[in-house]
């Protein structure tokens, strides 16, 4: 009698499900024991039934085997944690290097180099980029000239104002000097006149 292929899905009948569980559990425990004996392997097997009943097998102390499993899992997790940043850094480095290579190739083409492999469409795009760059450069140059011109005009205005203040200051100084000189001249003239005429004689002396 040919045995039919068992479908991998939940057995709906409770009795059939329990019978299958008992048979498969027994076979699994037997296989675990054979594996540990034949291959000298450390095997630990834990099974919980649908009702929560525990079935276990261990080729040694099951608690030590479980602790060994936890230690091994922690070591793997730590190793993966350390490896992930390294892999990410390596990926970022490759990405950045590819971008740098692309920029260098584009820069050489913009300088008129390595154009032999360019198609007509690529040359037209390069021409458009160059024209756009030249437009930006011209606009920037014009703006710089305007800024410099404004600065020169402002400097000229400040110099004119300073010159006007200096002229006004010189005029005031000249007026003060002229006034002082004239006053001194008048005083000297009066003193000279008095010396020339001489002092008045008393009236009794004249008689």
Secondary structure, 3 states (H helix, E strand, C coil): CCCCCCCCCCCCCHHHHHHHHHHHHHHHHHHHHHHHHHHCCCCEEEEECCCCCEEEEECCCHHHHHHHHHHHHHHHHHHHHHHHHHHHHHHHHHHHHHHHHHHHHHHHHHCCCCCCCCCHHHHHHHHHHHHHHHHHHHHHHHHHHHHHHHHHHHHHHHHHHHHHHHHHHHHHHHHHHHHHHHHHHHHHHHHHHHHHHCCCCCHHHHC
